[in-house]
Structure formats: C-alpha cells, structure tokens
Amino acid sequence: MPSSVTALGQARSSGPGTASSACCCSPAAVQRRLPILAWLPNYSLQWLKMDFIAGLSVGLTAIPQALAYAEVAGLPPQYGLYSAFVGCFVYFFLGTSRDVTLGPTAIMSLLVSFYTFHEPAYAVLLAFLSGCIQLAMGVLHLGFLLDFISCPVIKGFTSAATVTIGFGQIKNLLGLQNIPRQFFLQVYHTFLRITETRVGDAVLGLVCMLLLLVLKLMRDHMPPVHPEMPLGVRLSHGLVWSATTARNALVVSFAALVAYSFEVTGYQPFILTGRTAEGLPPVRTPPFSVTTANGTISFTEMVQDMGAGLAVVPLMGLLESVAVAKAFACLAFSPGLTNVLGSFVSSYPVTGSFGRTAVNSQSGVCTPAGGLVTGVLVLLSLDYLTSLFYYIPKSALAAIIIMAVAPLFDTKIFRTLWRVKRLDLLPLCVTFLLCFWEVQYGILAGALVSLLMLLHSAARPETKVSEGPVLVLQPASGLSFPAMEALREEILSRALEVSPPRCLVLECTHVCSIDYTVVLGLGELLQDFQKQGVALVFVGLQVPVLRVLLSADLKGFQYFSTLEEAEKHLRQEPGAQPCNIREDAVPDHKVALLEA
C-alpha cells in the first residue's frame, strides 16, 4: 500500500481532531506554507555565490525597467521603484520556484494606467484591493475561475496590450509631447504631428533600440563555457555575458551620460525623465480617500471610479503569475501578499515577470534568496541614485519598453490556430480588437465567445453512426441535459422516421455521467421504440451511468456488455419485446462495484 494511503488511514483511525492537527502541524505541511524552511537549512556558500550573481543581474535589469514601466502606468518614476522591491522580500519567504521574480510588468502597468487615471493614490489603493482579492481567491480555492479564460483570449489580450504599449512609446521615442493616452486618439495625433519629431530624441531612441537588439542577439548566441577552456577565455565569456545580461542598465547609463554631456554644454536636445523623489518610500496605510482642490473623494467613490479594474487587474495578475510558474496554489498567495504589503510603501499592482524570471534562470540562481540581492539593489538606488535618474532621456526608456514588449506579440498563434482549429480564431480576434477600445470589454467578450463555443459543443456533441445489419450510434463525448434534444432528433431521424423502423444500439463508452433530464429523455425514447415494435439497447455503460439507469427503473431498458452481444440479440429477435433488466443481469465485476 502506498505510504500516502497508509498515512491517510492512520490519520482517519486517530479521529478527526488528531488528523486535522497532524495535517496542519506536520513538517511537510509547515514547509508547504513557508517554503523557505525547505531550502534554508541546506544553504551553502556555492548557492550564495550563484544567488548573488543572479540577484545582481536581475537588479540591473529591474531598475531601468521599473523606471520605464512607471511611464507606462502614467505615474512618477519613483513609483516603479517602489513596486520593484517588496516582491523580492515576500518571495524570499514564500517562493516555491527559485527562478520566479515578482515586480512591475509592462502589461500590469498598462492596466494600471487604464483604471487609475494617472493618480498615484488610485494606483496604491488598487494594489491593496487587488492583493486582498487575490488572497481571497487563494484561500477559497477559486483558481478554477481562471480556467474559463482560454488561451486564445489570453493571446488576444497580450497581443493587443503589446501593440498598445509599443505604440504608446512612439511619442517618447520621437520626442512628441501632449499626445493623448487613449489608443485611437494616440494613433491619430502621433501621425498628425509627426513633423514635430525632435531629431535628438529620435536618433538616441533608435540607437538605444539597436544596442539593445545587438546585445540581446549576442546573449542568445553565446557558446557554452567548458571547464577545460583557458582562464582568459572563461573570463572574457563572463564579461560578455554580464554586459549582455545587464544590457538595460548599460544602455540607460550610456544615454544618461550622453544627456549629461549635453547638459554641461548648456544645450539639451533630449526630453529627460526629470526629478525623481529621493529616499525610501514612507510606510503608511493605503489612501482610502483623496483630498483634491474640489473636495474629498471618499473610498466608495474611488472604488466606483476604478470599476472593472478591481476584477481585471487581480485576475490578469494571477494569469501572468500562473503563466510564469505554473503553480497557482502557491502563487495566488505570493502576488496577493506582495500587493497588500506593497500598498503600504506606495507600490502599484505587481505580478510575475517573464523577462526578469528568464534572466534569473539564465544567471544560475539556486534559491529565492537571489531576490534579496535584487531588493537591496533597488533600495540602494532609491537612496543614492535618484539624482542621476534626472538625466535619463525618455527616448531611452521608450526603447527599453518597446524591446521588452515586442516578444509578447505572438505572430505564430494566428497561423497555428488556422492550422489546428480555425474556430478558436474567433475569441482571439474578438479579444484583440475590442481590447483597443476597452480592456475589460475585450476580455469579457472573448471569454463569453469561448464559453458559448464550449456550451455549443456540450449541447450539440458529435455522434458516430455505424450502418449495418444493426444501427449503432455512439456519442463522441459526454451526454448532459443540453445535448438530449439533439441526440433524440438524431435517433428519431435515423431509426424511427425511416421505413421500416430499425433497431438501434446506443454505444455509451464515452458517457461517464448523466442527469435527470437525460434519464427522462431516454425513457421517452424507449417508449417510442416500443410503439414502433423495435428495440433500443445500450452497450458500454460505465458503472455510475448504469447505477442511475437501474435506479430510474426505465421500462424496456436493456443493457449488454459488448456490441457483439447486442447485435446478436437484435438479429435473433428483431421484433421481440424488450424485457426489464435486473441487477443480476449486470456483469459480476460491476455488481461488486455497485454494491460498494
């Protein structure tokens, strides 16, 4: 007997109270709730070295990205940094995957810009409420709700978000100012004012994009290192690897140095990031009301203003995290707690990051302790480097954002769906197009189309029909109440509405459960067959289905173990009256299961 079964039996025999306390207080249960206890006792100096390198690499990626994503969210640059360090410390204690990093992402920043009106107070409150919703979903095991958002819907949303984010940075790349943030207006005004392009910003932005592309290609095509290689070769490899991994920091530093050089001469051809608030964020409760020149906005009014964002942001945050780590039960807790705690240090909503998780993995991280190095690096930048952030050109940050979101647009998905199942292009295209209007409408419409397709397949299941001496009809999938009417019409048209009427074998191998409506429908069909003087028999019934049909005591119900037996019976007695089945007519192994 497996050990898990033995343990379960022992726990049950000890009584409910003992079992409950044993499950909750066992070392394995404690480690599941506090994963740091699983790896910390075995921590080694070799792990420390690898985690430090990985944390440093991720930190050098996270800092420029945090500044850039704050621009996407429509918030001052320091709010990106405020959002970048809390997840590092939370995941240190609760992380179940050594690779995953939590922090601001391009898509989450875009959603924040939609629902917080570029007001920091709204963004911080949204983080708190999103975290509470995510924690509630984890505690109540509501992760199954995410299963109703299909892959085509997610792909449609991410592709639309990529286009929105990327095009939204064209204005910064070209140095255009006072461009509306609504997508269609943004497209119109960008092309309308293309002649106002600032040459300095455009040249610097394109150079930064080119540098980022070259460094990324170098990183992707680096040959592996072997221990037998000469020391000089290994050192050179390590230097190139470090430079290409920290390419965002290098490009931002280069652009800031160029801008500072012009500033010294008294001429500035670039639009700069400007002042970033210095120092660590104050620890305080999230703003449950906001005082403006027109009066005080209450908590209720703030919630009403954010509207659908209170559903879209936490759900999409969890979807991103699940896509990164494939472990909802643990991740629902980590992003939720990160958002709740982050709101006390002015963070906006965060989630799992694809790009930084990839950097973490490629850097050879061994444990979630690498996040500590990243978090400390972000805090140090807030304390000592904010004065330098003033000189970062916005075109350089735009280049970082565009290069970060470009891989999210999956160009192959359209061709793949066309080849695999063309109907799945419908929810993808509906989501993709409507997300340019309103994100919540796009996701809702795409999910609704997917659900309608699912309901249609349940209501109109495919059936396989075998013509021969005896007509055999086999539902290709399950059988539930929406499908009963379609099945009845199929059976009537093929067996009873022909001349002469034909006997029918209903092959139910794929039917694992039935409901009361199906039982009533089958009873009516049996009566119709009796009136026509022909037989309807059943083959391949699974035990739960057979139990239900026996309990219903249907008149004329006949069941056979194999198709051969049913055909033999119908060929010998084509006009025989059906007989009532008894439990002793069920095969012995199924009787045993029924008794159990």
C-alpha positions as CSV (number, residue, x, y, z in Angstrom):
1,M,0.0,0.0,0.0
2,P,1.4,3.5,-0.9
3,S,2.7,5.4,2.1
4,S,0.3,8.3,1.4
5,V,-2.7,6.0,1.7
6,T,-1.3,4.4,4.8
7,A,-0.8,7.8,6.4
8,L,-4.3,8.8,5.5
9,G,-5.7,5.6,7.0
10,Q,-3.7,6.2,10.2
11,A,-4.9,9.8,10.4
12,R,-8.5,8.7,10.0
13,S,-8.2,6.0,12.6
14,S,-6.9,8.5,15.1
15,G,-10.1,10.6,14.9
16,P,-10.9,13.9,13.1
17,G,-9.2,16.2,15.6
18,T,-6.0,14.2,15.6
19,A,-5.9,14.0,11.8
20,S,-6.5,17.7,11.4
21,S,-3.8,18.7,13.8
22,A,-1.4,16.2,12.2
23,C,-2.0,17.5,8.7
24,C,-1.7,21.2,9.8
25,C,1.4,20.8,12.1
26,S,3.4,18.2,10.2
27,P,6.8,19.3,8.9
28,A,5.7,18.8,5.3
29,A,2.6,21.0,5.9
30,V,4.6,23.7,7.5
31,Q,7.1,23.7,4.6
32,R,4.2,24.0,2.1
33,R,3.0,27.1,3.9
34,L,6.5,28.5,4.5
35,P,8.7,27.2,1.7
36,I,11.9,28.9,3.0
37,L,12.1,26.1,5.6
38,A,12.6,23.6,2.8
39,W,15.9,25.0,1.4
40,L,17.4,27.4,4.1
41,P,18.8,24.6,6.4
42,N,20.8,23.2,3.4
43,Y,22.0,26.6,2.2
44,S,25.7,26.6,1.1
45,L,28.4,29.1,0.1
46,Q,28.2,27.9,-3.5
47,W,24.5,28.7,-3.5
48,L,25.3,32.1,-2.0
49,K,27.7,32.9,-4.8
50,M,25.2,31.9,-7.6
51,D,22.3,33.7,-5.9
52,F,24.3,36.9,-5.5
53,I,25.3,36.9,-9.2
54,A,21.7,36.2,-10.3
55,G,20.2,38.8,-7.9
56,L,22.7,41.4,-9.2
57,S,21.8,40.6,-12.8
58,V,18.1,40.8,-12.1
59,G,18.6,44.0,-10.2
60,L,20.4,45.7,-13.1
61,T,17.5,44.7,-15.3
62,A,14.8,45.6,-12.8
63,I,15.9,49.2,-12.0
64,P,15.7,50.6,-15.6
65,Q,12.6,48.6,-16.3
66,A,10.9,49.9,-13.2
67,L,11.6,53.5,-14.3
68,A,10.2,52.7,-17.7
69,Y,7.1,50.8,-16.6
70,A,6.2,53.7,-14.3
71,E,5.9,55.8,-17.5
72,V,3.6,53.2,-19.0
73,A,1.5,53.3,-15.8
74,G,1.3,57.1,-16.1
75,L,3.0,57.6,-12.7
76,P,6.1,59.4,-11.5
77,P,9.2,57.3,-12.0
78,Q,9.8,56.6,-8.3
79,Y,6.6,54.5,-8.1
80,G,8.1,51.9,-10.4
81,L,11.0,51.5,-8.0
82,Y,8.6,51.4,-5.0
83,S,6.9,48.5,-6.8
84,A,10.1,46.6,-7.6
85,F,11.4,45.6,-4.2
86,V,8.5,44.3,-2.0
87,G,8.0,41.2,-4.2
88,C,11.7,40.3,-3.8
89,F,11.4,40.1,0.0
90,V,8.0,38.4,0.1
91,Y,9.1,35.7,-2.4
92,F,12.2,35.0,-0.3
93,F,9.9,33.6,2.3
94,L,7.0,32.2,0.3
95,G,8.7,31.4,-3.1
96,T,8.3,27.8,-4.3
97,S,10.3,28.4,-7.5
98,R,13.9,29.6,-7.5
99,D,13.5,31.4,-10.8
100,V,10.3,33.5,-10.4
101,T,10.6,37.2,-9.7
102,L,7.6,39.5,-8.8
103,G,7.5,43.1,-9.7
104,P,6.1,45.6,-12.2
105,T,5.4,44.4,-15.7
106,A,4.5,46.1,-18.9
107,I,1.0,44.6,-19.1
108,M,0.2,45.3,-15.5
109,S,1.4,48.8,-15.8
110,L,-0.8,49.3,-18.9
111,L,-3.8,48.1,-16.9
112,V,-2.9,50.4,-14.0
113,S,-2.9,53.4,-16.4
114,F,-6.4,52.4,-17.7
115,Y,-8.0,52.3,-14.2
116,T,-6.2,54.8,-12.0
117,F,-6.3,57.9,-14.1
118,H,-2.5,58.5,-13.6
119,E,-3.2,59.3,-9.9
120,P,-0.7,57.6,-7.5
121,A,-3.4,57.3,-4.7
122,Y,-5.7,55.3,-7.0
123,A,-2.8,53.1,-8.1
124,V,-1.8,52.3,-4.5
125,L,-5.3,51.6,-3.4
126,L,-5.8,49.3,-6.5
127,A,-2.7,47.4,-5.3
128,F,-4.2,46.9,-1.9
129,L,-7.6,45.8,-3.1
130,S,-6.2,43.6,-5.9
131,G,-4.0,41.9,-3.3
132,C,-7.0,41.3,-1.0
133,I,-8.9,39.7,-3.9
134,Q,-6.0,37.5,-4.9
135,L,-5.6,36.3,-1.3
136,A,-9.3,35.6,-1.0
137,M,-9.1,33.6,-4.3
138,G,-6.2,31.6,-2.9
139,V,-7.9,30.9,0.5
140,L,-11.3,30.0,-1.2
141,H,-9.6,27.9,-3.9
142,L,-11.2,29.9,-6.7
143,G,-8.3,29.4,-9.1
144,F,-10.7,27.4,-11.4
145,L,-12.2,30.7,-12.4
146,L,-9.1,31.3,-14.4
147,D,-9.7,28.1,-16.4
148,F,-12.6,29.9,-18.1
149,I,-10.2,32.3,-19.8
150,S,-9.0,30.3,-22.7
151,C,-5.6,30.5,-24.3
152,P,-6.8,32.4,-27.4
153,V,-8.4,35.0,-25.2
154,I,-5.1,35.5,-23.3
155,K,-3.1,35.6,-26.5
156,G,-5.6,38.2,-27.9
157,F,-5.2,40.4,-24.8
158,T,-1.4,40.2,-24.6
159,S,-1.1,40.9,-28.4
160,A,-3.4,43.9,-28.1
161,A,-1.5,45.1,-25.0
162,T,1.8,44.7,-26.8
163,V,0.6,46.9,-29.7
164,T,-0.9,49.5,-27.2
165,I,2.2,49.7,-25.1
166,G,4.6,49.7,-28.0
167,F,2.8,52.4,-30.0
168,G,2.3,54.4,-26.8
169,Q,6.1,54.8,-26.6
170,I,6.4,56.1,-30.1
171,K,5.7,59.6,-28.8
172,N,8.6,59.4,-26.3
173,L,10.8,57.8,-28.9
174,L,10.2,60.7,-31.3
175,G,10.1,63.4,-28.6
176,L,6.4,64.3,-29.2
177,Q,4.6,65.9,-26.3
178,N,0.9,66.4,-25.3
179,I,-0.2,63.3,-27.1
180,P,-3.5,61.8,-25.7
181,R,-3.2,58.4,-24.0
182,Q,-6.3,56.8,-25.5
183,F,-5.1,54.4,-28.2
184,F,-7.1,55.6,-31.2
185,L,-6.5,59.3,-30.4
186,Q,-2.9,58.5,-29.8
187,V,-2.5,57.0,-33.2
188,Y,-4.3,59.9,-34.8
189,H,-2.3,62.6,-33.1
190,T,1.0,60.8,-33.5
191,F,0.7,60.7,-37.3
192,L,-0.8,64.2,-37.3
193,R,2.2,65.7,-35.5
194,I,4.9,63.5,-36.9
195,T,6.6,66.6,-38.4
196,E,7.3,67.8,-34.9
197,T,9.7,65.0,-34.3
198,R,12.7,66.0,-32.2
199,V,15.8,64.8,-34.1
200,G,17.9,64.3,-30.9
201,D,15.3,62.0,-29.2
202,A,14.6,60.1,-32.4
203,V,18.3,59.4,-33.1
204,L,19.1,58.5,-29.5
205,G,16.0,56.2,-29.2
206,L,16.8,54.3,-32.4
207,V,20.5,53.9,-31.3
208,C,19.3,52.6,-27.9
209,M,17.0,50.1,-29.6
210,L,19.8,49.0,-31.9
211,L,22.2,48.5,-29.0
212,L,19.6,46.5,-27.1
213,L,18.9,44.3,-30.1
214,V,22.6,43.6,-30.7
215,L,23.3,42.8,-27.1
216,K,20.3,40.5,-27.0
217,L,21.4,38.7,-30.1
218,M,24.9,38.3,-28.6
219,R,23.4,36.9,-25.4
220,D,21.2,34.4,-27.3
221,H,24.1,33.1,-29.4
222,M,26.8,32.8,-26.8
223,P,28.5,29.4,-26.9
224,P,28.5,27.4,-23.7
225,V,31.5,27.5,-21.3
226,H,33.5,24.3,-20.7
227,P,35.8,23.9,-17.6
228,E,38.7,22.8,-19.9
229,M,38.7,26.2,-21.6
230,P,41.7,28.6,-20.8
231,L,41.1,31.0,-17.9
232,G,41.3,34.0,-20.2
233,V,38.6,32.7,-22.5
234,R,36.3,32.0,-19.5
235,L,36.9,35.5,-18.1
236,S,36.1,37.0,-21.5
237,H,33.0,34.9,-21.7
238,G,31.9,36.0,-18.3
239,L,32.5,39.7,-19.1
240,V,30.4,39.5,-22.3
241,W,27.7,37.5,-20.5
242,S,27.5,40.1,-17.8
243,A,27.3,43.0,-20.3
244,T,24.6,41.4,-22.4
245,T,22.6,40.4,-19.4
246,A,22.7,43.9,-17.9
247,R,22.0,45.5,-21.3
248,N,19.2,47.6,-20.0
249,A,21.4,49.2,-17.3
250,L,24.2,49.7,-19.8
251,V,22.0,51.4,-22.4
252,V,20.3,53.7,-19.8
253,S,23.7,54.6,-18.4
254,F,25.0,55.4,-21.9
255,A,22.0,57.5,-22.7
256,A,22.2,59.4,-19.4
257,L,25.9,60.1,-19.9
258,V,25.2,61.5,-23.4
259,A,22.4,63.7,-22.0
260,Y,24.6,64.9,-19.1
261,S,27.3,65.8,-21.6
262,F,24.9,68.0,-23.5
263,E,23.6,69.5,-20.2
264,V,27.2,70.6,-19.3
265,T,27.5,72.4,-22.6
266,G,24.2,74.3,-21.9
267,Y,22.2,72.6,-24.8
268,Q,19.8,69.8,-24.2
269,P,18.4,68.0,-27.3
270,F,16.6,65.4,-25.3
271,I,13.4,65.2,-23.2
272,L,14.6,64.0,-19.8
273,T,12.9,61.9,-17.1
274,G,13.3,64.8,-14.7
275,R,13.2,64.8,-10.9
276,T,12.7,61.5,-9.1
277,A,11.7,61.7,-5.4
278,E,14.7,60.8,-3.3
279,G,14.9,58.3,-0.4
280,L,12.9,55.2,0.6
281,P,9.1,55.4,0.5
282,P,7.3,56.2,3.8
283,V,5.5,53.2,5.4
284,R,1.8,54.2,5.7
285,T,-1.6,52.8,5.1
286,P,-3.1,52.9,1.6
287,P,-5.1,56.0,0.8
288,F,-8.7,55.2,1.4
289,S,-9.7,58.7,0.4
290,V,-8.1,61.5,-1.6
291,T,-8.3,65.3,-0.9
292,T,-8.4,67.4,-4.0
293,A,-9.0,71.1,-4.8
294,N,-12.7,70.2,-5.4
295,G,-13.1,68.4,-2.1
296,T,-12.5,64.9,-0.7
297,I,-13.1,61.8,-2.8
298,S,-14.3,59.0,-0.5
299,F,-13.3,55.3,-0.5
300,T,-16.7,54.4,-2.1
301,E,-16.2,56.9,-4.9
302,M,-12.7,55.7,-5.5
303,V,-13.9,52.1,-5.8
304,Q,-16.6,53.2,-8.2
305,D,-14.1,55.1,-10.3
306,M,-11.9,52.1,-10.7
307,G,-14.9,49.9,-11.6
308,A,-14.0,46.8,-13.6
309,G,-10.3,47.3,-12.8
310,L,-11.0,45.6,-9.5
311,A,-11.8,42.4,-11.4
312,V,-9.5,42.7,-14.4
313,V,-6.2,43.7,-12.6
314,P,-6.2,40.8,-10.0
315,L,-7.3,38.2,-12.5
316,M,-4.8,39.2,-15.1
317,G,-2.1,39.5,-12.4
318,L,-2.8,35.9,-11.4
319,L,-2.8,34.8,-15.0
320,E,0.6,36.3,-15.6
321,S,1.9,34.6,-12.5
322,V,0.5,31.3,-13.4
323,A,1.9,31.5,-16.9
324,V,5.4,32.2,-15.4
325,A,5.4,29.5,-12.7
326,K,2.6,27.1,-13.4
327,A,1.7,26.8,-9.7
328,F,-1.5,28.7,-8.9
329,A,-2.0,27.4,-5.3
330,C,1.3,29.0,-4.1
331,L,1.4,31.9,-6.5
332,A,-2.1,33.1,-5.6
333,F,-0.7,33.8,-2.2
334,S,2.6,35.4,-3.1
335,P,1.3,38.1,-5.5
336,G,-1.6,38.7,-3.3
337,L,0.5,39.3,-0.2
338,T,3.0,41.3,-2.2
339,N,0.3,43.6,-3.4
340,V,-1.2,44.1,0.0
341,L,2.2,44.7,1.7
342,G,3.4,46.8,-1.2
343,S,0.5,49.2,-0.9
344,F,1.9,50.2,2.5
345,V,5.0,51.5,0.7
346,S,3.2,53.2,-2.3
347,S,3.5,50.3,-4.7
348,Y,1.1,49.8,-7.6
349,P,-0.1,46.2,-8.6
350,V,2.7,43.7,-9.5
351,T,2.8,40.2,-10.8
352,G,5.3,37.6,-12.1
353,S,7.7,38.9,-14.7
354,F,8.6,36.8,-17.8
355,G,11.7,38.8,-18.7
356,R,13.3,39.0,-15.3
357,T,12.4,35.4,-14.5
358,A,14.3,34.4,-17.6
359,V,17.3,36.5,-16.6
360,N,17.2,34.9,-13.1
361,S,17.1,31.4,-14.6
362,Q,19.9,32.0,-17.1
363,S,22.1,33.5,-14.3
364,G,22.1,30.2,-12.5
365,V,20.0,31.2,-9.4
366,C,19.8,28.4,-6.8
367,T,17.2,29.6,-4.4
368,P,14.7,32.5,-3.9
369,A,17.5,34.2,-1.9
370,G,18.6,35.8,-5.1
371,G,15.6,38.1,-4.7
372,L,17.1,39.6,-1.6
373,V,20.1,40.9,-3.6
374,T,17.7,42.4,-6.2
375,G,15.5,44.0,-3.5
376,V,18.5,45.5,-1.7
377,L,19.9,46.9,-5.0
378,V,16.6,48.6,-5.7
379,L,16.5,50.1,-2.2
380,L,20.1,51.4,-2.7
381,S,19.2,53.0,-6.0
382,L,16.3,54.8,-4.3
383,D,18.6,56.1,-1.6
384,Y,21.6,57.1,-3.6
385,L,20.9,57.2,-7.4
386,T,17.7,59.1,-7.8
387,S,19.6,62.3,-8.6
388,L,21.2,60.6,-11.5
389,F,17.9,59.4,-12.9
390,Y,17.1,63.0,-13.7
391,Y,19.4,62.8,-16.8
392,I,17.8,59.6,-18.3
393,P,16.2,60.6,-21.7
394,K,12.7,59.4,-22.1
395,S,13.5,58.1,-25.5
396,A,16.0,55.6,-23.9
397,L,13.3,54.3,-21.6
398,A,10.9,54.1,-24.5
399,A,13.5,51.9,-26.3
400,I,13.7,49.6,-23.3
401,I,9.9,49.3,-23.1
402,I,9.5,48.6,-26.9
403,M,12.2,45.9,-26.8
404,A,10.7,44.3,-23.7
405,V,7.2,44.0,-25.0
406,A,8.0,43.1,-28.6
407,P,8.4,39.3,-27.9
408,L,5.0,39.2,-26.2
409,F,3.3,39.6,-29.6
410,D,2.9,36.0,-30.8
411,T,2.9,36.2,-34.6
412,K,2.7,32.4,-34.9
413,I,-0.5,32.0,-32.9
414,F,-2.7,33.0,-35.9
415,R,-1.1,30.5,-38.2
416,T,-1.2,27.8,-35.5
417,L,-4.9,28.3,-34.8
418,W,-5.7,28.4,-38.5
419,R,-3.9,25.0,-38.9
420,V,-5.2,23.4,-35.6
421,K,-8.7,24.8,-35.1
422,R,-9.9,27.8,-37.0
423,L,-12.9,28.4,-34.8
424,D,-10.5,29.4,-32.0
425,L,-9.5,32.4,-34.1
426,L,-12.9,33.9,-33.2
427,P,-12.3,34.6,-29.5
428,L,-8.7,35.6,-30.2
429,C,-9.8,38.2,-32.8
430,V,-12.7,39.5,-30.7
431,T,-10.5,40.0,-27.7
432,F,-7.7,41.5,-29.8
433,L,-9.9,44.1,-31.5
434,L,-12.1,45.1,-28.5
435,C,-9.1,45.5,-26.2
436,F,-8.1,48.6,-28.2
437,W,-11.5,50.1,-27.2
438,E,-11.7,48.9,-23.5
439,V,-9.6,46.2,-22.0
440,Q,-12.5,44.8,-19.8
441,Y,-14.8,44.6,-22.8
442,G,-12.2,42.8,-24.8
443,I,-11.5,40.2,-22.1
444,L,-15.2,39.8,-21.3
445,A,-16.3,39.4,-24.9
446,G,-13.5,36.9,-25.6
447,A,-14.3,34.8,-22.6
448,L,-18.0,35.0,-23.5
449,V,-17.4,33.8,-27.0
450,S,-15.2,30.9,-25.7
451,L,-17.9,30.0,-23.2
452,L,-20.6,30.0,-26.0
453,M,-18.4,27.7,-28.1
454,L,-18.0,25.4,-25.1
455,L,-21.8,25.4,-24.4
456,H,-22.5,24.7,-28.1
457,S,-20.2,21.7,-28.1
458,A,-21.9,20.4,-25.0
459,A,-25.4,21.0,-26.5
460,R,-24.5,19.5,-29.9
461,P,-22.0,16.7,-29.3
462,E,-20.7,14.8,-32.3
463,T,-22.1,11.3,-32.8
464,K,-20.5,8.4,-34.7
465,V,-23.0,6.3,-36.7
466,S,-22.3,2.8,-38.0
467,E,-24.7,1.5,-40.7
468,G,-25.0,-2.3,-41.0
469,P,-27.5,-5.0,-40.1
470,V,-27.9,-3.2,-36.8
471,L,-27.7,0.6,-36.5
472,V,-25.1,1.7,-33.9
473,L,-25.0,5.3,-32.6
474,Q,-22.1,6.4,-30.4
475,P,-21.9,9.9,-28.7
476,A,-18.3,11.0,-29.3
477,S,-18.3,12.9,-26.0
478,G,-20.2,13.2,-22.7
479,L,-24.0,13.4,-22.5
480,S,-25.7,16.1,-20.5
481,F,-29.1,17.8,-20.5
482,P,-28.4,20.4,-23.2
483,A,-27.4,17.6,-25.6
484,M,-30.5,15.4,-25.0
485,E,-32.8,17.1,-27.6
486,A,-30.1,16.9,-30.3
487,L,-29.5,13.2,-29.5
488,R,-33.2,12.5,-29.6
489,E,-33.6,14.1,-33.0
490,E,-30.6,12.2,-34.4
491,I,-32.0,8.9,-33.1
492,L,-35.5,9.5,-34.4
493,S,-34.4,10.6,-37.9
494,R,-32.1,7.5,-38.3
495,A,-34.1,4.8,-36.6
496,L,-37.8,5.6,-36.3
497,E,-38.6,8.0,-39.1
498,V,-37.4,5.6,-41.8
499,S,-39.4,2.8,-43.3
500,P,-39.3,0.2,-41.9
501,P,-38.2,1.4,-38.4
502,R,-34.9,0.0,-37.3
503,C,-33.4,-1.4,-34.0
504,L,-30.7,0.8,-32.5
505,V,-27.7,0.2,-30.3
506,L,-26.7,3.2,-28.2
507,E,-22.9,2.8,-27.6
508,C,-22.2,4.8,-24.4
509,T,-18.5,4.1,-23.8
510,H,-17.7,7.9,-23.7
511,V,-20.6,8.7,-21.4
512,C,-19.4,9.0,-17.8
513,S,-22.4,10.6,-16.2
514,I,-26.0,11.5,-16.9
515,D,-28.5,13.8,-15.2
516,Y,-32.3,13.6,-14.6
517,T,-33.2,15.3,-17.9
518,V,-31.2,12.7,-19.9
519,V,-32.9,9.9,-18.0
520,L,-36.3,11.3,-18.9
521,G,-35.3,11.7,-22.5
522,L,-34.0,8.1,-22.7
523,G,-37.2,6.8,-21.1
524,E,-39.3,8.6,-23.8
525,L,-37.1,7.1,-26.5
526,L,-37.6,3.6,-25.1
527,Q,-41.4,4.2,-25.2
528,D,-41.2,5.5,-28.8
529,F,-39.2,2.4,-29.9
530,Q,-41.7,0.1,-28.1
531,K,-44.6,1.7,-30.0
532,Q,-42.8,1.1,-33.3
533,G,-42.1,-2.6,-32.4
534,V,-38.3,-2.3,-32.5
535,A,-35.7,-2.3,-29.8
536,L,-33.3,0.3,-28.3
537,V,-30.5,-1.3,-26.3
538,F,-27.5,0.0,-24.5
539,V,-23.8,-1.0,-24.7
540,G,-20.7,0.1,-22.8
541,L,-22.4,1.7,-19.9
542,Q,-20.0,2.9,-17.2
543,V,-20.9,1.9,-13.6
544,P,-22.1,5.4,-12.4
545,V,-24.4,5.6,-15.5
546,L,-25.6,2.1,-15.1
547,R,-26.5,2.8,-11.5
548,V,-28.6,5.8,-12.4
549,L,-30.5,4.0,-15.1
550,L,-31.2,1.0,-12.8
551,S,-32.4,3.3,-10.1
552,A,-34.8,5.0,-12.6
553,D,-36.4,1.7,-13.4
554,L,-37.0,2.5,-17.1
555,K,-39.5,0.3,-18.8
556,G,-37.8,-1.7,-21.6
557,F,-34.3,-0.9,-20.5
558,Q,-31.8,-3.5,-22.0
559,Y,-28.1,-3.5,-21.4
560,F,-25.3,-5.6,-22.9
561,S,-21.6,-5.8,-22.0
562,T,-20.4,-5.9,-25.6
563,L,-21.6,-4.7,-29.0
564,E,-21.4,-8.3,-30.4
565,E,-23.8,-9.5,-27.8
566,A,-26.2,-6.7,-28.5
567,E,-26.1,-7.2,-32.3
568,K,-26.5,-11.0,-31.8
569,H,-29.6,-10.4,-29.7
570,L,-31.2,-8.0,-32.1
571,R,-30.5,-10.2,-35.2
572,Q,-32.1,-13.2,-33.5
573,E,-35.1,-11.4,-32.2
574,P,-35.7,-8.4,-34.4
575,G,-39.2,-7.8,-33.2
576,A,-39.0,-9.1,-29.6
577,Q,-40.5,-7.0,-26.8
578,P,-37.8,-5.6,-24.5
579,C,-37.6,-7.0,-21.1
580,N,-36.8,-5.4,-17.7
581,I,-33.2,-5.7,-16.7
582,R,-32.4,-7.0,-13.2
583,E,-29.3,-6.3,-11.2
584,D,-28.3,-9.9,-11.6
585,A,-28.0,-9.3,-15.4
586,V,-25.2,-6.9,-14.8
587,P,-21.7,-8.5,-15.1
588,D,-20.2,-9.7,-11.7
589,H,-17.4,-7.1,-11.5
590,K,-19.9,-4.3,-12.0
591,V,-22.3,-5.8,-9.4
592,A,-19.4,-5.7,-6.9
593,L,-18.8,-2.0,-7.8
594,L,-22.5,-1.2,-7.4
595,E,-22.7,-2.9,-4.0
596,A,-19.6,-0.9,-2.9
